[in-house]
Amino acid sequence: MKIVLRFLASFLLVTATAFPFQSREKAPNFTLKMSDGKSLSLSRLKGKVVLINFWATWCGPCRVEVPGFLEVYEKYKSKGLEIVGISLDETGWQDITPFVKRYNISYPVVLGNPKVAKSYGDIYGLPTSFIVDKKGFIVDQHVGLLTREMLESKIKDLL
Protein backbone atom coordinates (compact mmCIF):
# COMPACT_ATOMS: atom_id res chain seq x y z
CA MET A 1 0.00 0.00 0.00
CA LYS A 2 2.83 2.40 0.93
CA ILE A 3 4.52 1.81 -2.43
CA VAL A 4 1.28 2.40 -4.35
CA LEU A 5 0.69 5.65 -2.49
CA ARG A 6 4.24 6.80 -3.17
CA PHE A 7 3.87 6.03 -6.87
CA LEU A 8 0.57 7.86 -7.08
CA ALA A 9 1.96 10.82 -5.18
CA SER A 10 4.97 11.06 -7.48
CA PHE A 11 2.75 10.73 -10.55
CA LEU A 12 0.25 13.36 -9.41
CA LEU A 13 2.89 15.85 -8.34
CA VAL A 14 4.70 15.75 -11.66
CA THR A 15 2.70 18.61 -13.09
CA ALA A 16 2.23 20.55 -9.86
CA THR A 17 5.82 21.05 -8.76
CA ALA A 18 7.21 24.57 -8.73
CA PHE A 19 10.92 24.77 -9.35
CA PRO A 20 13.02 26.74 -6.89
CA PHE A 21 15.92 27.33 -9.26
CA GLN A 22 16.27 30.12 -11.72
CA SER A 23 18.14 29.31 -14.90
CA ARG A 24 21.93 29.57 -14.55
CA GLU A 25 22.01 29.12 -10.76
CA LYS A 26 25.01 27.23 -9.38
CA ALA A 27 24.19 23.59 -8.70
CA PRO A 28 24.49 22.72 -5.00
CA ASN A 29 27.49 20.49 -4.40
CA PHE A 30 27.05 17.12 -2.74
CA THR A 31 29.25 14.27 -1.67
CA LEU A 32 27.41 10.95 -1.49
CA LYS A 33 28.39 7.30 -1.19
CA MET A 34 28.28 4.76 -3.98
CA SER A 35 27.61 1.06 -3.30
CA ASP A 36 31.35 0.32 -3.08
CA GLY A 37 31.72 2.86 -0.25
CA LYS A 38 33.56 5.40 -2.38
CA SER A 39 32.32 8.97 -2.42
CA LEU A 40 31.18 10.91 -5.45
CA SER A 41 31.16 14.72 -5.37
CA LEU A 42 29.45 16.91 -7.94
CA SER A 43 32.36 19.36 -7.74
CA ARG A 44 34.67 16.69 -9.19
CA LEU A 45 32.54 16.57 -12.34
CA LYS A 46 33.11 20.21 -13.27
CA GLY A 47 33.95 20.40 -16.97
CA LYS A 48 31.29 17.80 -17.82
CA VAL A 49 27.61 18.12 -18.58
CA VAL A 50 25.86 16.32 -15.74
CA LEU A 51 22.37 14.89 -15.52
CA ILE A 52 21.43 14.61 -11.85
CA ASN A 53 18.49 12.25 -11.59
CA PHE A 54 16.62 11.83 -8.30
CA TRP A 55 14.81 8.49 -8.40
CA ALA A 56 13.74 5.43 -6.40
CA THR A 57 13.41 1.73 -7.13
CA TRP A 58 9.66 1.77 -6.39
CA CYS A 59 9.00 4.62 -8.89
CA GLY A 60 7.43 3.37 -12.14
CA PRO A 61 8.46 6.33 -14.34
CA CYS A 62 12.00 6.03 -12.94
CA ARG A 63 12.19 2.47 -14.25
CA VAL A 64 10.97 3.57 -17.66
CA GLU A 65 13.72 6.22 -17.90
CA VAL A 66 16.65 3.88 -17.32
CA PRO A 67 17.01 2.30 -20.80
CA GLY A 68 16.93 5.73 -22.48
CA PHE A 69 19.44 7.14 -20.00
CA LEU A 70 21.76 4.21 -20.69
CA GLU A 71 21.54 4.78 -24.46
CA VAL A 72 22.29 8.49 -24.11
CA TYR A 73 25.08 7.82 -21.61
CA GLU A 74 26.81 5.33 -23.88
CA LYS A 75 26.47 7.66 -26.87
CA TYR A 76 27.71 10.85 -25.16
CA LYS A 77 29.93 9.94 -22.20
CA SER A 78 33.04 10.20 -24.37
CA LYS A 79 31.90 13.73 -25.31
CA GLY A 80 31.66 14.86 -21.69
CA LEU A 81 28.30 13.63 -20.38
CA GLU A 82 27.97 12.23 -16.89
CA ILE A 83 24.79 10.90 -15.32
CA VAL A 84 24.46 10.63 -11.55
CA GLY A 85 21.50 8.70 -10.21
CA ILE A 86 20.63 9.82 -6.68
CA SER A 87 18.42 7.18 -5.13
CA LEU A 88 15.98 8.32 -2.47
CA ASP A 89 15.12 4.77 -1.39
CA GLU A 90 14.62 4.69 2.36
CA THR A 91 15.76 1.06 2.49
CA GLY A 92 19.17 1.94 1.06
CA TRP A 93 21.47 -0.40 -0.79
CA GLN A 94 19.43 -3.55 -0.06
CA ASP A 95 16.97 -2.43 -2.76
CA ILE A 96 19.25 -0.24 -4.87
CA THR A 97 22.00 -2.79 -5.58
CA PRO A 98 19.70 -5.47 -7.08
CA PHE A 99 17.93 -2.77 -9.12
CA VAL A 100 21.22 -1.46 -10.54
CA LYS A 101 22.27 -5.00 -11.45
CA ARG A 102 18.89 -5.90 -12.95
CA TYR A 103 18.87 -2.82 -15.21
CA ASN A 104 22.63 -2.96 -15.94
CA ILE A 105 23.08 0.66 -14.91
CA SER A 106 26.56 1.77 -15.94
CA TYR A 107 26.44 5.37 -14.72
CA PRO A 108 27.21 6.24 -11.07
CA VAL A 109 24.43 5.69 -8.56
CA VAL A 110 24.63 7.18 -5.08
CA LEU A 111 22.42 7.03 -2.02
CA GLY A 112 20.71 10.35 -1.40
CA ASN A 113 19.50 11.82 1.85
CA PRO A 114 17.10 14.55 3.02
CA LYS A 115 19.91 17.15 3.07
CA VAL A 116 20.76 16.76 -0.63
CA ALA A 117 17.08 16.60 -1.59
CA LYS A 118 16.46 19.83 0.32
CA SER A 119 19.47 21.53 -1.27
CA TYR A 120 17.80 20.98 -4.64
CA GLY A 121 14.61 22.66 -3.42
CA ASP A 122 13.09 19.55 -1.90
CA ILE A 123 12.10 16.76 -4.21
CA TYR A 124 8.31 16.51 -4.39
CA GLY A 125 7.91 14.06 -7.22
CA LEU A 126 10.01 11.33 -8.74
CA PRO A 127 11.77 11.24 -11.02
CA THR A 128 13.20 14.74 -10.82
CA SER A 129 16.17 15.64 -13.00
CA PHE A 130 18.56 18.58 -13.26
CA ILE A 131 21.00 19.28 -16.07
CA VAL A 132 24.20 21.00 -15.03
CA ASP A 133 26.47 22.62 -17.61
CA LYS A 134 30.26 22.32 -17.78
CA LYS A 135 30.69 25.32 -15.47
CA GLY A 136 28.46 23.87 -12.77
CA PHE A 137 25.26 25.83 -13.41
CA ILE A 138 21.76 24.33 -13.53
CA VAL A 139 20.45 24.94 -17.03
CA ASP A 140 17.39 22.69 -16.96
CA GLN A 141 15.12 20.93 -14.49
CA HIS A 142 12.43 18.40 -15.16
CA VAL A 143 9.93 16.56 -12.96
CA GLY A 144 8.49 13.38 -14.39
CA LEU A 145 9.54 10.96 -17.06
CA LEU A 146 12.48 12.24 -19.10
CA THR A 147 12.60 10.31 -22.36
CA ARG A 148 15.73 9.53 -24.33
CA GLU A 149 14.70 12.00 -27.02
CA MET A 150 14.02 14.76 -24.51
CA LEU A 151 17.31 14.19 -22.71
CA GLU A 152 19.30 14.09 -25.92
CA SER A 153 17.77 17.36 -27.15
CA LYS A 154 18.55 19.05 -23.80
CA ILE A 155 22.23 18.06 -23.71
CA LYS A 156 23.37 18.12 -27.35
CA ASP A 157 24.17 21.84 -27.47
CA LEU A 158 25.87 21.76 -24.04
CA LEU A 159 28.49 19.14 -24.92
Residue frames as qw, qx, qy, qz and C-alpha x, y, z in Angstrom:
[[0.000, 0.885, 0.466, 0.000, 0.00, 0.00, 0.00],
 [0.325, -0.778, 0.098, 0.530, 2.83, 2.40, 0.93],
 [0.396, -0.137, 0.593, 0.687, 4.52, 1.81, -2.43],
 [0.201, 0.612, 0.673, 0.363, 1.28, 2.40, -4.35],
 [0.136, -0.930, -0.281, 0.195, 0.69, 5.65, -2.49],
 [0.391, -0.582, 0.310, 0.642, 4.24, 6.80, -3.17],
 [0.358, 0.157, 0.677, 0.623, 3.87, 6.03, -6.87],
 [0.077, 0.785, 0.581, 0.202, 0.57, 7.86, -7.08],
 [0.262, -0.876, -0.091, 0.395, 1.96, 10.82, -5.18],
 [0.383, -0.387, 0.454, 0.706, 4.97, 11.06, -7.48],
 [0.272, 0.382, 0.716, 0.518, 2.75, 10.73, -10.55],
 [0.032, -0.866, -0.498, -0.041, 0.25, 13.36, -9.41],
 [0.319, -0.825, 0.010, 0.466, 2.89, 15.85, -8.34],
 [0.613, 0.097, 0.433, 0.654, 4.70, 15.75, -11.66],
 [0.208, 0.628, 0.400, 0.634, 2.70, 18.61, -13.09],
 [0.341, -0.887, -0.273, -0.147, 2.23, 20.55, -9.86],
 [0.709, -0.401, -0.080, 0.574, 5.82, 21.05, -8.76],
 [0.157, 0.984, -0.056, 0.063, 7.21, 24.57, -8.73],
 [0.815, 0.186, -0.182, 0.518, 10.92, 24.77, -9.35],
 [0.431, -0.834, -0.096, 0.330, 13.02, 26.74, -6.89],
 [0.554, -0.291, 0.338, 0.703, 15.92, 27.33, -9.26],
 [0.387, 0.838, -0.034, -0.383, 16.27, 30.12, -11.72],
 [0.859, 0.457, 0.006, 0.230, 18.14, 29.31, -14.90],
 [0.513, 0.599, -0.333, 0.516, 21.93, 29.57, -14.55],
 [0.542, -0.731, 0.276, -0.310, 22.01, 29.12, -10.76],
 [0.157, 0.511, -0.833, 0.143, 25.01, 27.23, -9.38],
 [0.815, -0.181, -0.507, -0.214, 24.19, 23.59, -8.70],
 [0.583, -0.680, 0.351, -0.273, 24.49, 22.72, -5.00],
 [0.346, 0.454, -0.818, 0.075, 27.49, 20.49, -4.40],
 [0.875, -0.334, 0.143, -0.321, 27.05, 17.12, -2.74],
 [0.190, 0.448, -0.872, 0.060, 29.25, 14.27, -1.67],
 [0.852, -0.114, 0.175, -0.480, 27.41, 10.95, -1.49],
 [0.416, -0.356, 0.835, 0.054, 28.39, 7.30, -1.19],
 [0.642, 0.272, -0.556, -0.452, 28.28, 4.76, -3.98],
 [0.944, -0.207, -0.112, -0.232, 27.61, 1.06, -3.30],
 [0.815, 0.198, -0.371, 0.399, 31.35, 0.32, -3.08],
 [0.568, -0.660, -0.258, 0.418, 31.72, 2.86, -0.25],
 [0.423, 0.042, 0.157, 0.892, 33.56, 5.40, -2.38],
 [0.089, 0.712, 0.357, -0.598, 32.32, 8.97, -2.42],
 [0.375, 0.463, 0.490, 0.637, 31.18, 10.91, -5.45],
 [0.089, -0.623, -0.239, 0.740, 31.16, 14.72, -5.37],
 [0.473, 0.808, 0.351, 0.031, 29.45, 16.91, -7.94],
 [0.063, -0.927, 0.253, 0.271, 32.36, 19.36, -7.74],
 [0.486, -0.362, 0.703, 0.372, 34.67, 16.69, -9.19],
 [0.543, 0.447, 0.674, 0.227, 32.54, 16.57, -12.34],
 [0.135, 0.854, -0.003, -0.503, 33.11, 20.21, -13.27],
 [0.013, 0.489, -0.665, -0.564, 33.95, 20.40, -16.97],
 [0.025, 0.176, 0.947, 0.267, 31.29, 17.80, -17.82],
 [0.523, -0.220, -0.201, -0.798, 27.61, 18.12, -18.58],
 [0.022, 0.016, -0.931, 0.363, 25.86, 16.32, -15.74],
 [0.585, -0.371, -0.429, -0.581, 22.37, 14.89, -15.52],
 [0.088, -0.133, 0.784, -0.600, 21.43, 14.61, -11.85],
 [0.574, -0.229, -0.571, -0.540, 18.49, 12.25, -11.59],
 [0.342, -0.191, 0.677, -0.623, 16.62, 11.83, -8.30],
 [0.674, 0.010, -0.585, -0.452, 14.81, 8.49, -8.40],
 [0.528, -0.306, 0.682, -0.404, 13.74, 5.43, -6.40],
 [0.022, -0.098, 0.971, 0.219, 13.41, 1.73, -7.13],
 [0.233, 0.450, 0.813, -0.287, 9.66, 1.77, -6.39],
 [0.261, 0.628, 0.020, -0.733, 9.00, 4.62, -8.89],
 [0.730, 0.421, 0.535, 0.062, 7.43, 3.37, -12.14],
 [0.441, 0.897, -0.019, 0.013, 8.46, 6.33, -14.34],
 [0.265, -0.775, 0.561, 0.120, 12.00, 6.03, -12.94],
 [0.690, -0.066, 0.705, 0.148, 12.19, 2.47, -14.25],
 [0.637, 0.686, 0.349, 0.053, 10.97, 3.57, -17.66],
 [0.118, 0.959, -0.231, -0.109, 13.72, 6.22, -17.90],
 [0.623, -0.532, 0.526, 0.229, 16.65, 3.88, -17.32],
 [0.756, 0.240, 0.491, 0.360, 17.01, 2.30, -20.80],
 [0.361, 0.880, 0.155, 0.267, 16.93, 5.73, -22.48],
 [0.314, -0.901, 0.296, 0.037, 19.44, 7.14, -20.00],
 [0.746, -0.289, 0.523, 0.295, 21.76, 4.21, -20.69],
 [0.659, 0.545, 0.378, 0.354, 21.54, 4.78, -24.46],
 [0.128, 0.967, -0.020, 0.220, 22.29, 8.49, -24.11],
 [0.541, -0.747, 0.370, 0.108, 25.08, 7.82, -21.61],
 [0.789, -0.038, 0.490, 0.368, 26.81, 5.33, -23.88],
 [0.528, 0.702, 0.309, 0.364, 26.47, 7.66, -26.87],
 [0.106, 0.907, -0.021, 0.407, 27.71, 10.85, -25.16],
 [0.714, -0.670, 0.034, 0.197, 29.93, 9.94, -22.20],
 [0.725, 0.003, 0.201, 0.659, 33.04, 10.20, -24.37],
 [0.215, 0.629, 0.233, 0.710, 31.90, 13.73, -25.31],
 [0.095, 0.252, -0.412, 0.870, 31.66, 14.86, -21.69],
 [0.635, -0.420, -0.213, -0.613, 28.30, 13.63, -20.38],
 [0.151, 0.080, -0.889, 0.426, 27.97, 12.23, -16.89],
 [0.610, -0.462, -0.367, -0.529, 24.79, 10.90, -15.32],
 [0.067, 0.171, -0.786, 0.590, 24.46, 10.63, -11.55],
 [0.566, -0.444, -0.580, -0.384, 21.50, 8.70, -10.21],
 [0.084, -0.278, 0.604, -0.742, 20.63, 9.82, -6.68],
 [0.468, -0.340, -0.795, -0.183, 18.42, 7.18, -5.13],
 [0.319, -0.401, 0.296, -0.806, 15.98, 8.32, -2.47],
 [0.751, -0.210, -0.604, -0.161, 15.12, 4.77, -1.39],
 [0.499, -0.689, 0.290, -0.438, 14.62, 4.69, 2.36],
 [0.971, -0.202, 0.128, -0.012, 15.76, 1.06, 2.49],
 [0.229, -0.767, 0.532, 0.277, 19.17, 1.94, 1.06],
 [0.165, 0.506, -0.772, -0.348, 21.47, -0.40, -0.79],
 [0.421, 0.046, 0.894, -0.143, 19.43, -3.55, -0.06],
 [0.574, 0.631, 0.483, -0.196, 16.97, -2.43, -2.76],
 [0.256, 0.860, -0.247, -0.366, 19.25, -0.24, -4.87],
 [0.219, -0.491, 0.796, 0.278, 22.00, -2.79, -5.58],
 [0.492, 0.229, 0.835, 0.095, 19.70, -5.47, -7.08],
 [0.420, 0.819, 0.292, -0.258, 17.93, -2.77, -9.12],
 [0.066, 0.810, -0.449, -0.371, 21.22, -1.46, -10.54],
 [0.310, -0.249, 0.887, 0.237, 22.27, -5.00, -11.45],
 [0.507, 0.461, 0.720, -0.106, 18.89, -5.90, -12.95],
 [0.411, 0.878, 0.186, -0.156, 18.87, -2.82, -15.21],
 [0.778, 0.142, 0.139, 0.596, 22.63, -2.96, -15.94],
 [0.005, -0.997, -0.067, -0.023, 23.08, 0.66, -14.91],
 [0.782, 0.182, -0.064, 0.593, 26.56, 1.77, -15.94],
 [0.082, 0.703, -0.105, 0.698, 26.44, 5.37, -14.72],
 [0.204, 0.113, -0.703, 0.672, 27.21, 6.24, -11.07],
 [0.536, -0.605, -0.449, -0.381, 24.43, 5.69, -8.56],
 [0.174, 0.229, -0.596, 0.749, 24.63, 7.18, -5.08],
 [0.322, -0.571, -0.744, 0.129, 22.42, 7.03, -2.02],
 [0.027, -0.589, -0.066, -0.805, 20.71, 10.35, -1.40],
 [0.301, -0.361, -0.682, 0.561, 19.50, 11.82, 1.85],
 [0.009, -0.867, -0.490, 0.089, 17.10, 14.55, 3.02],
 [0.285, -0.700, 0.109, 0.646, 19.91, 17.15, 3.07],
 [0.230, -0.125, 0.619, 0.740, 20.76, 16.76, -0.63],
 [0.086, 0.590, 0.753, 0.279, 17.08, 16.60, -1.59],
 [0.142, -0.873, -0.336, 0.324, 16.46, 19.83, 0.32],
 [0.309, -0.516, 0.289, 0.744, 19.47, 21.53, -1.27],
 [0.099, 0.111, 0.697, 0.701, 17.80, 20.98, -4.64],
 [0.362, -0.136, -0.091, -0.918, 14.61, 22.66, -3.42],
 [0.595, 0.028, 0.684, -0.420, 13.09, 19.55, -1.90],
 [0.168, 0.089, -0.845, -0.500, 12.10, 16.76, -4.21],
 [0.550, 0.101, 0.378, -0.737, 8.31, 16.51, -4.39],
 [0.887, 0.326, 0.122, -0.303, 7.91, 14.06, -7.22],
 [0.405, -0.416, 0.743, 0.333, 10.01, 11.33, -8.74],
 [0.721, -0.042, 0.018, 0.692, 11.77, 11.24, -11.02],
 [0.022, 0.986, 0.035, -0.161, 13.20, 14.74, -10.82],
 [0.793, 0.134, 0.167, 0.570, 16.17, 15.64, -13.00],
 [0.066, -0.933, 0.093, 0.341, 18.56, 18.58, -13.26],
 [0.789, 0.424, 0.068, 0.439, 21.00, 19.28, -16.07],
 [0.400, -0.819, 0.131, 0.390, 24.20, 21.00, -15.03],
 [0.610, 0.775, -0.147, 0.080, 26.47, 22.62, -17.61],
 [0.798, 0.234, -0.301, 0.466, 30.26, 22.32, -17.78],
 [0.134, 0.509, -0.329, 0.784, 30.69, 25.32, -15.47],
 [0.199, -0.161, -0.829, 0.498, 28.46, 23.87, -12.77],
 [0.324, 0.103, 0.162, -0.926, 25.26, 25.83, -13.41],
 [0.406, 0.378, 0.815, -0.167, 21.76, 24.33, -13.53],
 [0.121, 0.194, -0.432, -0.873, 20.45, 24.94, -17.03],
 [0.587, -0.140, -0.524, -0.601, 17.39, 22.69, -16.96],
 [0.252, -0.082, 0.827, -0.495, 15.12, 20.93, -14.49],
 [0.565, -0.036, -0.574, -0.592, 12.43, 18.40, -15.16],
 [0.463, -0.102, 0.733, -0.488, 9.93, 16.56, -12.96],
 [0.843, 0.305, 0.241, -0.371, 8.49, 13.38, -14.39],
 [0.859, 0.132, 0.420, 0.261, 9.54, 10.96, -17.06],
 [0.076, 0.791, -0.389, -0.467, 12.48, 12.24, -19.10],
 [0.920, 0.333, 0.205, -0.010, 12.60, 10.31, -22.36],
 [0.711, -0.108, 0.345, 0.603, 15.73, 9.53, -24.33],
 [0.367, 0.620, 0.375, 0.584, 14.70, 12.00, -27.02],
 [0.236, -0.948, -0.137, -0.166, 14.02, 14.76, -24.51],
 [0.669, -0.625, 0.188, 0.355, 17.31, 14.19, -22.71],
 [0.665, 0.123, 0.380, 0.631, 19.30, 14.09, -25.92],
 [0.214, 0.777, 0.302, 0.509, 17.77, 17.36, -27.15],
 [0.399, -0.915, -0.049, -0.033, 18.55, 19.05, -23.80],
 [0.681, -0.564, 0.287, 0.368, 22.23, 18.06, -23.71],
 [0.759, 0.427, 0.280, 0.403, 23.37, 18.12, -27.35],
 [0.264, 0.858, -0.002, 0.441, 24.17, 21.84, -27.47],
 [0.494, -0.833, 0.223, -0.111, 25.87, 21.76, -24.04],
 [0.910, -0.187, 0.244, 0.278, 28.49, 19.14, -24.92]]
